[in-house]
Amino acid sequence: MERIFRRAAAADLEQFLKIIDERIAWMDEHGIRQWNVTGYKRAFPREYYERALADGDLWALCGADGALLAAACLFEEDRHWDDGVPALYAHNLASALDLKDAGRDFLRHAAALASSLGKEKLRLDSAEDNEPLARWYESQGYRAVGIVRDGPYRGTLREKSDLPGRPLPVNLLLFDGFEMLDAFGSLDVIRRLPDAQVSCVSAAGGLVKSCQGLEVQTVPASEADKSGLLLLPGGMGTRTLVNDAAFLALLKQFAERSVYCLSVCTGSALLAKCGVLDGHRATSNKRAFDWAASCGAGVFWQRHARWVRDGKFYTSSGVSAGIDMALGFAADRLGREAAQEIATSIEYLWNDDPGRDPFGANA
C-alpha cells in the first residue's frame, strides 16, 4: 500500500486527535498504564497540536486515499536534551490501531528526514514501565541513554544513530569451527542493506578456519567499531567456546556495545553463556536446542520459532534459518517490500513468519 510522509495539514488534526483517543481507550482496555494515567491530554491539549501544526512541526503518514495512519511532532530542540548534538526529536507518536507497522514506518521516514536535515540522531522517549514498548524501540535501534522526569511521567531517553546515509558497521565475529552457511548466508542479506560496512572479525585477528575447512582473513576485535551490528554464527566451535572465559568476556562487550545483535544457530548459546540474553526470548538450532538452553538458565528459550526478535537481539534456528532472520531484520529496518526485493534478488523463498518452524519437532 502506497504511503505518503509529509507535513500535516489542517484536515489531519481531527484524525490525529481521534487516534490518540482510541489509543488511550485501548490502553485502558488492555491494562497498560501510560497515557491513560499520566494526564496525557491535559499535558498535550488540542492547542499544543494546533501550535505544532502552525509551526510546521506536526508530521503525518497517510495512505494514498488520504487517511491518516500515524503522526507525531518532530522538533529540532528538546528541553530534556542539552548536549548540543544535532538531532531531531520525535514526540507524541500515535498510529492507527489496525495498522501494526504504521508507527515503525513513520519512524523510518522520520529517520530519513533527520538525515536530510544534517542531524546525527533521531531522539525520543518511552515510558520506563512499558517493557514491551522498550523492547520494540530497541529492535528499531533506539538505545536507552538516560531518564526523563516530567510531572507524573517517568520515561527513558532513547536515540537512534544509524540514520539513512550514515555508515552501519557490520561485524561478523568468526572463530575456529564456525559454520559457513550460518555466517555467509545471513551476511549476504545484511551486506545488501544501504550503508552497511562489513568486516570479518575475530578475537585475535588473522586466519580463522570454518567447520568446512575454509580459511577467512579477519581483523582483531580490538580494531572493530563495535557501535553497529554484531553477527554471530554457530558451528561446532561453539562447543568449546562456551568454556572460554576470555572469548565470552569479549563477546559480552561486543554485544553490549552493538546497537543490533544477531546470532544464527548455536551462536545464541554463546550469547546466553556470556549473560546478555538473560531475561530475553531466544531460540537456537533445534537439533542442539537442549544443549544451547543449558548455556543460559535466565533465557526464555523458544522451542518452536524460526527466529526470535526481542529488543535488539535477533536469534535464529539452525543454519539456513539465519537467512530468514536476516530478511526479517531487513524488513524491520527498510520495510517488508524492500526485504522481499532482497529475497528475490538472491532467488530465495523467504519464510517470513518467525513462528512457522518446520523443524521445531526436532527440539
C-alpha positions as CSV (number, residue, x, y, z in Angstrom):
1,M,0.0,0.0,0.0
2,E,1.4,3.4,-1.0
3,R,2.1,5.7,1.9
4,I,2.9,9.4,1.9
5,F,5.0,11.1,4.6
6,R,4.5,14.9,4.7
7,R,3.9,17.8,7.0
8,A,0.5,17.6,8.5
9,A,-2.4,19.6,7.0
10,A,-5.3,21.1,9.0
11,A,-7.5,18.3,7.9
12,D,-5.2,15.7,9.6
13,L,-5.7,17.2,13.0
14,E,-9.1,15.8,13.8
15,Q,-8.0,12.3,12.6
16,F,-4.9,12.5,14.8
17,L,-6.8,13.5,17.9
18,K,-9.2,10.6,17.3
19,I,-6.3,8.2,17.0
20,I,-5.0,9.5,20.4
21,D,-8.4,8.9,22.0
22,E,-8.5,5.4,20.5
23,R,-5.1,4.7,21.9
24,I,-6.0,5.8,25.4
25,A,-9.1,3.7,25.3
26,W,-7.0,0.7,24.1
27,M,-4.6,1.2,27.0
28,D,-7.5,1.1,29.5
29,E,-8.8,-2.0,27.8
30,H,-5.5,-3.8,27.9
31,G,-4.4,-2.7,31.4
32,I,-1.5,-0.7,30.0
33,R,-0.7,2.3,32.3
34,Q,0.7,5.0,30.1
35,W,-1.1,7.9,28.5
36,N,-4.3,7.0,30.4
37,V,-2.8,7.5,33.9
38,T,-0.3,10.4,33.3
39,G,-2.7,13.2,32.4
40,Y,-1.6,13.0,28.8
41,K,-4.4,15.0,27.3
42,R,-4.0,17.7,29.9
43,A,-0.3,18.0,29.2
44,F,-0.9,17.9,25.4
45,P,-4.2,19.6,24.7
46,R,-5.6,20.4,21.3
47,E,-3.9,23.8,21.4
48,Y,-0.5,22.1,21.6
49,Y,-1.1,20.3,18.3
50,E,-2.6,23.3,16.7
51,R,0.6,25.2,17.5
52,A,2.8,22.4,16.2
53,L,0.7,22.3,13.1
54,A,1.1,26.1,12.6
55,D,4.9,25.9,13.1
56,G,5.3,23.0,10.6
57,D,6.3,20.6,13.4
58,L,3.4,18.1,13.1
59,W,4.1,15.4,10.5
60,A,1.8,12.8,9.1
61,L,2.0,9.4,7.4
62,C,-1.0,8.9,5.2
63,G,-2.4,6.3,2.8
64,A,-3.0,7.0,-0.9
65,D,-6.6,7.8,0.0
66,G,-5.5,10.5,2.4
67,A,-6.4,8.5,5.6
68,L,-4.1,9.3,8.5
69,L,-2.1,6.2,9.5
70,A,0.3,7.8,12.0
71,A,1.5,11.2,13.1
72,A,3.9,12.8,15.6
73,C,5.6,16.1,16.4
74,L,9.1,16.4,15.1
75,F,11.1,19.2,16.8
76,E,14.7,20.4,16.3
77,E,15.0,21.3,20.0
78,D,14.0,19.5,23.2
79,R,14.5,20.8,26.8
80,H,15.2,17.3,28.1
81,W,18.3,17.1,26.0
82,D,21.1,19.7,26.3
83,D,24.2,18.1,24.9
84,G,24.4,20.2,21.7
85,V,24.3,17.1,19.4
86,P,22.4,17.9,16.1
87,A,19.2,15.8,16.4
88,L,15.6,15.6,15.5
89,Y,13.2,14.9,18.4
90,A,10.0,12.8,18.0
91,H,7.1,13.4,20.4
92,N,3.5,12.2,20.7
93,L,3.8,9.5,18.1
94,A,0.4,7.7,17.7
95,S,-0.7,5.3,15.0
96,A,-3.9,3.7,13.9
97,L,-4.7,0.6,16.0
98,D,-5.5,-1.6,13.0
99,L,-2.1,-1.0,11.3
100,K,0.7,-2.7,13.2
101,D,3.5,-1.3,11.2
102,A,2.4,2.3,10.8
103,G,4.4,3.6,13.8
104,R,7.5,1.8,12.5
105,D,7.0,3.2,9.0
106,F,6.6,6.7,10.4
107,L,9.8,6.5,12.4
108,R,11.6,5.1,9.3
109,H,10.6,8.3,7.4
110,A,11.4,10.5,10.4
111,A,15.0,9.0,10.4
112,A,15.3,9.8,6.7
113,L,14.1,13.3,7.4
114,A,16.6,13.7,10.2
115,S,19.4,12.6,8.0
116,S,18.3,15.0,5.2
117,L,18.5,17.9,7.7
118,G,22.0,17.0,8.6
119,K,21.1,15.6,12.0
120,E,23.3,12.9,13.7
121,K,20.5,11.3,15.7
122,L,16.7,10.8,15.9
123,R,15.6,11.0,19.6
124,L,12.5,10.2,21.6
125,D,11.5,8.9,25.0
126,S,9.3,6.0,26.1
127,A,7.6,5.1,29.3
128,E,10.0,3.4,31.6
129,D,7.4,0.8,32.9
130,N,6.3,-0.3,29.5
131,E,8.7,-3.2,28.8
132,P,7.2,-4.4,25.5
133,L,7.4,-0.9,24.1
134,A,11.0,-0.6,25.3
135,R,12.0,-3.9,23.6
136,W,10.3,-2.7,20.4
137,Y,12.2,0.6,20.4
138,E,15.5,-1.4,21.0
139,S,14.7,-3.6,18.0
140,Q,14.4,-0.4,15.9
141,G,17.8,0.8,17.0
142,Y,16.8,3.3,19.7
143,R,19.3,2.8,22.6
144,A,18.5,3.9,26.1
145,V,20.8,6.8,27.1
146,G,19.1,8.5,30.0
147,I,15.9,9.2,32.0
148,V,13.3,11.9,31.9
149,R,11.0,13.1,34.8
150,D,8.1,15.3,33.9
151,G,5.3,15.5,36.4
152,P,3.8,12.0,36.8
153,Y,5.6,10.8,33.7
154,R,8.7,8.6,34.1
155,G,10.5,7.9,30.8
156,T,13.6,6.6,29.2
157,L,15.5,8.8,26.8
158,R,16.4,7.0,23.6
159,E,18.3,7.8,20.4
160,K,19.0,6.3,17.0
161,S,22.3,6.9,15.4
162,D,22.1,4.6,12.3
163,L,20.2,7.1,10.2
164,P,19.9,6.6,6.4
165,G,23.1,7.8,4.7
166,R,25.2,7.2,7.8
167,P,27.5,4.1,7.9
168,L,26.3,1.0,9.7
169,P,29.3,-1.0,10.9
170,V,28.6,-4.7,10.5
171,N,30.9,-7.1,12.3
172,L,30.8,-10.8,11.5
173,L,32.5,-12.3,14.5
174,L,34.2,-15.5,13.5
175,F,36.0,-18.3,15.4
176,D,37.6,-21.6,14.5
177,G,34.9,-24.1,13.8
178,F,32.2,-21.7,12.7
179,E,29.5,-22.9,10.3
180,M,29.9,-21.3,6.8
181,L,26.2,-21.0,5.9
182,D,25.4,-19.6,9.3
183,A,27.9,-16.8,8.7
184,F,27.7,-16.1,5.0
185,G,24.1,-16.8,4.2
186,S,22.8,-14.2,6.7
187,L,25.7,-11.9,5.9
188,D,24.8,-11.8,2.2
189,V,21.4,-10.4,3.1
190,I,22.8,-7.9,5.6
191,R,25.5,-6.6,3.3
192,R,22.8,-5.5,0.9
193,L,21.4,-3.0,3.4
194,P,22.1,0.6,2.5
195,D,25.2,1.9,4.3
196,A,26.3,-1.5,5.6
197,Q,30.1,-1.6,6.0
198,V,31.1,-5.2,6.6
199,S,34.1,-6.5,8.5
200,C,35.1,-10.1,9.3
201,V,36.4,-10.0,12.9
202,S,37.9,-12.5,15.3
203,A,39.3,-12.3,18.8
204,A,42.9,-12.0,17.8
205,G,42.6,-11.4,14.0
206,G,44.4,-13.4,11.3
207,L,43.1,-16.6,9.6
208,V,40.1,-18.4,11.1
209,K,39.0,-21.8,9.8
210,S,35.4,-22.9,9.4
211,C,34.0,-26.3,10.1
212,Q,34.3,-27.0,6.4
213,G,38.0,-26.0,6.3
214,L,37.7,-22.6,4.6
215,E,40.1,-20.1,6.0
216,V,39.0,-16.4,6.3
217,Q,41.2,-13.5,7.0
218,T,39.9,-11.4,9.9
219,V,40.8,-8.2,11.7
220,P,41.3,-8.2,15.5
221,A,38.2,-7.4,17.6
222,S,40.2,-4.6,19.2
223,E,40.2,-2.7,15.9
224,A,36.5,-3.1,15.2
225,D,33.9,-0.3,15.5
226,K,31.5,-2.1,17.9
227,S,28.7,0.5,17.7
228,G,26.8,-1.1,14.8
229,L,25.6,-4.6,14.1
230,L,27.1,-7.8,15.5
231,L,26.5,-11.0,13.6
232,L,27.5,-14.2,15.4
233,P,27.3,-17.6,13.6
234,G,27.1,-21.0,15.2
235,G,29.1,-24.2,14.4
236,M,30.9,-26.9,16.3
237,G,33.4,-24.4,17.6
238,T,30.8,-23.1,19.9
239,R,31.1,-26.3,22.0
240,T,34.5,-25.3,23.3
241,L,33.9,-21.5,23.3
242,V,31.2,-21.7,25.9
243,N,34.0,-22.6,28.3
244,D,36.4,-19.9,27.1
245,A,36.2,-17.1,29.6
246,A,38.3,-14.6,27.5
247,F,36.1,-15.1,24.4
248,L,32.9,-14.8,26.5
249,A,34.2,-11.5,28.0
250,L,35.0,-10.2,24.5
251,L,31.6,-11.3,23.2
252,K,29.8,-9.7,26.1
253,Q,31.5,-6.4,25.5
254,F,30.8,-6.6,21.8
255,A,27.1,-7.4,22.3
256,E,26.5,-4.7,24.9
257,R,28.0,-2.0,22.7
258,S,26.3,-3.0,19.5
259,V,23.0,-1.4,18.6
260,Y,21.8,-4.7,17.0
261,C,22.9,-8.2,17.9
262,L,22.1,-11.1,15.6
263,S,23.0,-14.8,16.1
264,V,22.5,-17.8,13.9
265,C,22.1,-21.4,15.1
266,T,24.2,-22.2,18.2
267,G,25.6,-18.7,18.3
268,S,22.8,-18.0,20.7
269,A,24.4,-20.5,23.2
270,L,27.4,-18.2,23.3
271,L,25.3,-15.1,23.8
272,A,23.4,-16.9,26.6
273,K,26.6,-18.1,28.2
274,C,28.0,-14.6,28.5
275,G,24.8,-13.4,30.1
276,V,23.5,-10.8,27.6
277,L,20.3,-12.8,26.7
278,D,19.2,-13.1,30.4
279,G,15.5,-12.0,30.5
280,H,15.1,-12.2,26.7
281,R,13.4,-14.7,24.5
282,A,15.7,-16.6,22.1
283,T,15.9,-19.7,20.0
284,S,18.6,-21.9,18.5
285,N,19.3,-24.9,16.3
286,K,16.6,-27.5,17.1
287,R,18.9,-30.4,17.0
288,A,21.2,-28.8,19.6
289,F,18.4,-27.0,21.4
290,D,18.7,-28.6,24.8
291,W,22.4,-28.1,24.8
292,A,22.0,-24.4,23.9
293,A,19.3,-23.9,26.5
294,S,21.6,-25.4,29.2
295,C,24.0,-22.5,28.5
296,G,21.6,-19.9,29.8
297,A,19.0,-20.6,32.5
298,G,18.0,-17.0,32.6
299,V,16.9,-17.0,28.9
300,F,13.3,-17.6,27.8
301,W,14.0,-20.2,25.2
302,Q,11.5,-20.7,22.4
303,R,11.4,-24.3,21.1
304,H,9.2,-23.6,18.2
305,A,10.4,-20.5,16.4
306,R,12.2,-20.0,13.1
307,W,13.7,-16.8,14.6
308,V,13.0,-14.6,17.6
309,R,13.3,-10.8,17.9
310,D,13.5,-9.5,21.4
311,G,14.7,-5.9,21.7
312,K,18.0,-5.5,19.8
313,F,18.6,-9.3,19.9
314,Y,17.7,-11.5,16.9
315,T,18.3,-15.2,17.3
316,S,17.6,-17.9,14.7
317,S,17.2,-21.6,14.5
318,G,19.7,-23.7,12.6
319,V,21.9,-22.7,9.6
320,S,19.5,-21.6,6.8
321,A,17.1,-20.0,9.3
322,G,19.7,-17.2,9.6
323,I,18.8,-16.1,6.1
324,D,15.1,-15.8,7.1
325,M,16.1,-13.9,10.2
326,A,18.4,-11.6,8.3
327,L,15.5,-10.8,5.9
328,G,13.2,-10.2,8.9
329,F,15.8,-7.8,10.2
330,A,15.9,-6.1,6.8
331,A,12.1,-5.8,6.9
332,D,12.2,-4.2,10.3
333,R,14.7,-1.6,9.1
334,L,13.5,-1.0,5.5
335,G,10.0,-2.4,5.3
336,R,8.7,-5.7,4.1
337,E,8.7,-4.8,0.4
338,A,12.5,-4.0,0.5
339,A,13.2,-7.2,2.3
340,Q,11.2,-9.2,-0.3
341,E,13.2,-7.5,-3.1
342,I,16.4,-8.7,-1.4
343,A,15.0,-12.3,-1.2
344,T,14.0,-12.1,-4.9
345,S,17.5,-10.8,-5.9
346,I,19.1,-13.9,-4.3
347,E,16.3,-16.2,-5.6
348,Y,15.4,-17.2,-2.1
349,L,11.9,-18.4,-0.9
350,W,11.7,-16.4,2.3
351,N,9.9,-17.9,5.3
352,D,8.7,-14.6,6.6
353,D,6.8,-15.9,9.6
354,P,9.1,-16.3,12.6
355,G,6.6,-18.6,14.3
356,R,6.5,-21.0,11.4
357,D,9.2,-23.5,12.3
358,P,9.1,-26.7,10.2
359,F,12.0,-28.1,12.3
360,G,10.5,-27.4,15.7
361,A,9.6,-31.0,16.2
362,N,13.4,-31.8,16.4
363,A,13.7,-29.7,19.6
